[in-house]
Amino acid sequence: MKKTLYITSLILIVFLMWSCSPKEDNNTNPTTQPEVTPTVAPTIIEEEDMDDTDNEEGEMAEYYVYTANEDDATVSVIDMKTMKTITNIPVGQSPHNVQVTPDGKYVYVVEGMSKTVSAIDIETNEVTNTISVGVGPSHIIFSPDSKLAYVSVAEMVESEDEETDDMERMKEVGNIYVINLETNNIDAKIPVGYMPHGLRMTPDNKYIIVANNDSENVSIIDVSTNSVTKTIEVGKKPVQVAPTTDGKYVFVSLSEDNSVAVIDMSTMEVIKTIPVGQTPIQLYATPDSKFVYVANTGTNNIGVIDTKTLSVINYMNAEEEAHGIAISKDGSNVFVTNSGADSVTVVDTATNKIIGTVAVGKGPHGITVVE
């Protein structure tokens, strides 16, 4: 029985990793950009149009970027002053996502195969605490006071028929774990859709928005009650959400629709779907709410969505399998992990040009900025 559960857990983790990877599409040329009809025609920045990637010392701010490297069980730390990786921290198996706490003291890494989340002390870059969670954890966010963590977990539980040794005896259940970081206790499990993946909190800290990869919807969680108040249908294989800081919209990447859904938070309804590159994964809104950057892993590029026109205005070529995305607090730089190239692409948002590429550990997925 234990062997069967272990094998099933492994299958689930592999499926989680597969759901975030690019899919072949016999009807689409992966080297071309999607057809869009924006108000402003998009500019496609090719490799030969990029600035020299050698950045002069002193141009970048003094902060660090952390990446979760699934293929070698490490977290890379990039010093953005020199634009070089300064260390690779050993962590648990299949680290998928990293996120800095609001107080700036720790970076937490979600370790899929280990079924854990671990805290990295930013002062020492060492793992100081590890907390067990359910099967298939993906992403993590925090309460504003850094006392609670919210972790998306795609779980499998046994059915009543324990004599059957196949997948039919398992039932899929998705939860958001609420972890008290002062006690390491799991205070609550909030049922959401199947295969919950990316999640973020709204700027007013009232709601958590969760992308349910297998349910083709997002869950709206009321933080005050730890309960789902609404479920919104969005499209095929939602991966991550990006609330704008003005509270007006939430953008949702739809990895199998090659598009981004736009939710109007005043009505909590989808008002538009924007075509982007193939297999969009993570996306992030700029601090001024004017733009949303999206990593398109199938077309190895980065799309820029204008939140005023709700259309794509730029594409920039990244490297193989663009995946995770983060933005500096001042909005001056965007950072994108390239899972197939073991690198991070650095974008100058003032010009929307690539200003650097940094080598990191193997298979980088999640990414976060520590300032």
Residue pairs with C-beta under 8 A, 6 or more apart in sequence:
1 162
4 165
5 158
8 156
8 167
8 170
9 115
9 135
9 136
9 156
10 113
11 167
12 135
12 136
12 154
12 156
13 94
13 112
13 113
13 135
13 136
16 96
16 112
16 136
16 138
16 154
16 195
16 197
17 70
17 94
17 96
17 112
19 195
19 197
19 213
19 214
19 237
19 239
19 255
20 96
20 197
20 239
20 255
20 281
20 297
20 323
20 365
21 279
21 297
21 321
21 339
22 30
22 278
22 279
22 297
22 298
22 321
23 255
23 256
23 279
23 298
25 278
25 298
28 258
28 278
30 278
30 298
30 299
31 299
32 299
33 42
33 44
33 277
33 299
33 301
33 315
34 258
34 275
34 276
34 277
34 278
34 299
35 275
36 42
36 274
36 275
36 276
36 311
36 312
37 311
38 306
38 309
38 311
38 312
38 313
39 306
39 309
39 311
40 306
40 309
40 311
40 313
41 313
42 304
42 311
42 312
42 313
42 314
42 315
43 313
43 314
43 315
43 352
44 314
44 315
45 314
45 315
45 316
45 317
45 352
45 353
45 354
46 317
47 317
49 353
50 317
50 353
50 354
51 348
51 351
51 353
51 354
51 355
53 354
53 355
53 356
53 357
54 356
55 83
55 346
55 355
55 356
57 81
57 82
58 81
60 80
60 81
60 83
60 333
61 80
61 81
61 328
61 330
61 332
61 333
61 371
62 80
62 81
63 80
63 328
63 369
63 370
63 371
64 77
64 78
64 79
64 80
64 122
64 369
64 370
65 77
65 78
65 80
65 326
65 335
65 344
65 358
65 367
65 368
65 369
65 370
66 75
66 76
66 77
66 78
66 98
66 100
66 107
66 120
66 367
66 368
66 370
67 75
67 76
67 78
67 98
67 324
67 337
67 344
67 360
67 361
67 364
67 365
67 366
67 367
68 75
68 91
68 95
68 96
68 97
68 98
68 109
68 110
68 324
68 364
68 365
68 366
68 367
69 75
69 76
69 88
69 95
69 342
69 360
69 361
69 362
69 363
69 364
69 365
70 94
70 95
70 96
70 112
70 339
70 362
70 363
70 364
70 365
71 361
71 362
71 363
72 88
72 361
72 362
72 363
73 90
73 91
73 92
73 93
73 94
73 95
73 111
74 88
74 89
74 90
74 91
74 95
74 361
74 362
75 88
75 89
75 91
75 95
75 98
75 107
75 109
75 120
75 361
76 85
76 87
76 88
76 89
76 360
76 361
76 364
77 85
77 86
77 87
77 88
77 89
77 125
78 84
78 85
78 86
78 344
78 358
78 360
79 85
79 86
80 333
80 346
83 346
83 356
83 358
84 358
85 358
85 359
85 360
85 361
87 125
88 360
88 361
89 120
89 125
89 126
89 127
90 127
91 109
91 111
91 118
91 120
91 127
92 109
92 111
92 113
92 114
92 116
92 118
92 130
93 111
93 112
93 113
93 114
94 111
94 112
94 113
94 114
95 109
95 110
95 111
95 112
95 365
95 366
96 110
96 111
96 112
96 137
96 138
96 139
96 365
96 366
97 109
97 110
97 138
97 139
97 140
97 324
97 365
97 366
98 107
98 108
98 109
98 110
98 366
98 367
98 368
99 107
99 108
99 139
99 140
99 141
99 142
99 366
99 368
100 106
100 107
100 108
100 122
100 368
100 369
100 370
101 107
101 108
101 142
101 146
102 142
102 143
102 144
102 145
102 146
103 145
103 146
104 122
104 370
104 371
105 121
105 122
105 123
105 146
106 119
106 120
106 121
106 122
106 128
106 146
107 119
107 120
107 122
107 368
107 370
108 117
108 118
108 119
108 120
108 140
108 142
108 149
109 117
109 118
109 120
109 366
110 117
110 137
110 138
110 139
110 140
110 151
110 366
111 117
111 118
111 137
112 136
112 137
112 138
115 132
115 133
115 134
115 135
115 136
115 137
116 130
116 131
116 132
116 133
116 137
117 130
117 131
117 133
117 137
117 140
117 149
117 151
117 179
118 127
118 129
118 130
118 131
119 127
119 128
119 129
119 130
119 181
120 126
120 127
120 128
121 127
121 128
122 370
129 184
131 179
131 184
133 151
133 153
133 177
133 179
133 186
134 153
134 155
134 175
134 177
135 153
135 154
135 155
135 156
136 153
136 154
136 155
136 156
136 195
137 151
137 152
137 153
137 177
138 151
138 152
138 153
138 154
138 196
138 197
138 198
139 151
139 152
139 197
139 198
139 199
139 240
139 366
140 149
140 150
140 151
140 152
141 149
141 150
141 199
141 200
141 201
141 208
142 148
142 149
142 150
142 181
143 149
143 150
143 205
143 223
144 205
146 181
147 180
147 181
147 182
148 178
148 179
148 180
148 181
148 187
149 177
149 178
149 179
149 181
150 176
150 177
150 178
150 179
150 199
150 201
150 208
151 176
151 177
151 179
152 174
152 176
152 192
152 196
152 197
152 198
152 199
152 210
153 174
153 175
153 176
153 177
153 196
154 172
154 174
154 194
154 195
154 196
154 197
154 213
154 214
155 172
155 173
155 174
155 175
156 170
156 171
156 172
156 173
157 170
157 171
157 173
158 169
158 170
158 171
159 168
159 169
159 170
159 171
161 169
162 169
172 194
172 195
172 214
173 191
173 194
174 191
174 192
174 193
174 194
174 195
174 196
174 212
174 214
174 215
175 189
175 190
175 191
175 192
175 196
176 189
176 190
176 192
176 196
176 199
176 208
176 210
176 221
177 186
177 188
177 189
178 186
178 187
178 188
178 189
178 190
178 226
179 185
179 186
179 187
180 186
180 187
188 226
190 221
190 226
190 227
190 228
191 228
192 210
192 212
192 219
192 221
192 228
193 210
193 212
193 214
193 215
193 217
193 218
193 219
193 231
194 212
194 213
194 214
194 215
195 212
195 213
195 214
195 215
196 210
196 211
196 212
196 213
196 219
197 210
197 211
197 212
197 213
197 238
197 239
197 240
198 210
198 211
198 238
198 239
198 240
198 241
198 253
198 282
199 208
199 209
199 210
199 211
199 241
200 208
200 209
200 240
200 241
200 242
200 243
201 207
201 208
201 209
201 223
201 243
202 208
202 209
202 243
202 247
202 250
202 265
203 243
203 244
203 245
203 246
203 247
204 247
205 223
206 222
206 223
206 224
207 220
207 221
207 222
207 223
207 229
208 220
208 221
208 223
209 218
209 219
209 220
209 221
209 241
209 243
209 250
210 218
210 219
210 221
210 241
211 218
211 234
211 238
211 239
211 240
211 241
211 252
211 253
212 218
212 219
212 238
213 237
213 238
213 239
214 237
216 233
216 234
216 235
216 236
216 237
216 238
217 231
217 232
217 233
217 234
217 238
218 231
218 232
218 234
218 238
218 241
218 250
218 252
218 263
219 228
219 230
219 231
220 228
220 229
220 230
220 231
220 232
220 268
221 227
221 228
221 229
222 228
222 229
230 268
232 263
232 268
232 269
232 270
233 270
234 252
234 254
234 261
234 263
234 270
235 252
235 254
235 256
235 257
235 259
235 261
235 273
236 254
236 255
236 256
236 257
237 254
237 255
237 256
237 257
238 252
238 253
238 254
238 255
238 261
239 253
239 254
239 255
239 280
239 281
239 282
240 252
240 253
240 281
240 282
240 283
241 250
241 251
241 252
241 253
242 250
242 251
242 252
242 253
242 283
242 284
242 285
242 292
243 249
243 250
243 251
243 265
243 285
244 250
244 251
244 285
244 289
244 292
244 307
245 285
245 287
245 288
245 289
246 289
247 265
248 264
248 265
248 266
248 289
248 307
249 262
249 263
249 264
249 265
249 285
249 307
250 262
250 263
250 265
251 260
251 261
251 262
251 263
251 283
251 285
251 292
251 294
251 305
252 260
252 261
252 262
252 263
253 260
253 276
253 280
253 281
253 282
253 283
253 294
254 260
254 261
254 273
254 280
255 279
255 280
255 281
256 279
257 273
258 275
258 276
258 277
258 278
258 279
258 280
258 298
259 273
259 274
259 275
259 276
259 280
260 273
260 274
260 276
260 280
260 283
260 292
260 294
260 305
261 270
261 272
261 273
261 274
262 270
262 271
262 272
262 273
262 274
262 310
263 269
263 270
263 271
264 270
264 271
272 310
274 305
274 310
274 311
274 312
275 312
276 294
276 296
276 303
276 305
276 312
277 294
277 296
277 298
277 299
277 301
277 303
277 315
278 296
278 297
278 298
278 299
279 296
279 297
279 298
279 299
280 294
280 295
280 296
280 297
280 303
281 295
281 296
281 297
281 322
281 323
281 324
282 294
282 295
282 323
282 324
282 325
283 292
283 293
283 294
283 295
283 325
284 292
284 293
284 325
284 326
284 327
284 334
285 291
285 292
285 307
285 327
286 292
286 293
286 327
286 331
286 349
287 327
287 329
287 330
287 331
288 331
289 307
290 306
290 307
290 308
291 304
291 305
291 306
291 307
291 349
292 304
292 305
292 307
293 302
293 303
293 304
293 305
293 325
293 327
293 334
293 336
293 347
294 302
294 303
294 304
294 305
294 325
295 302
295 318
295 322
295 323
295 324
295 325
295 336
295 337
296 302
296 303
296 322
297 321
297 322
297 323
297 339
300 317
300 318
300 319
300 320
300 321
300 322
300 338
301 315
301 316
301 317
301 318
301 322
302 315
302 316
302 318
302 322
302 325
302 334
302 336
302 345
302 347
303 312
303 314
303 315
304 312
304 313
304 314
304 315
304 316
304 352
305 311
305 312
305 313
306 312
306 313
314 352
316 345
316 347
316 352
316 353
316 354
317 354
318 336
318 338
318 345
318 354
319 338
319 340
319 341
319 343
319 345
319 357
320 338
320 339
320 340
320 341
321 338
321 339
321 340
321 341
322 336
322 337
322 338
322 339
322 345
323 336
323 337
323 338
323 339
323 364
323 365
324 336
324 337
324 364
324 365
324 366
324 367
325 334
325 335
325 336
325 337
325 367
326 334
326 335
326 367
326 368
326 369
327 333
327 334
327 335
327 349
327 369
328 334
328 335
328 369
328 371
329 369
329 371
331 349
332 348
332 349
332 350
333 346
333 347
333 348
333 349
333 355
334 346
334 347
334 349
335 344
335 345
335 346
335 347
335 367
335 369
336 344
336 345
336 347
336 367
337 343
337 344
337 360
337 364
337 365
337 366
337 367
338 344
338 345
338 364
339 363
339 364
339 365
342 359
342 360
342 361
342 362
342 363
342 364
343 357
343 358
343 359
343 360
343 364
344 357
344 358
344 360
344 364
344 367
345 354
345 356
345 357
346 354
346 355
346 356
346 357
346 358
347 353
347 354
347 355
348 354
348 355
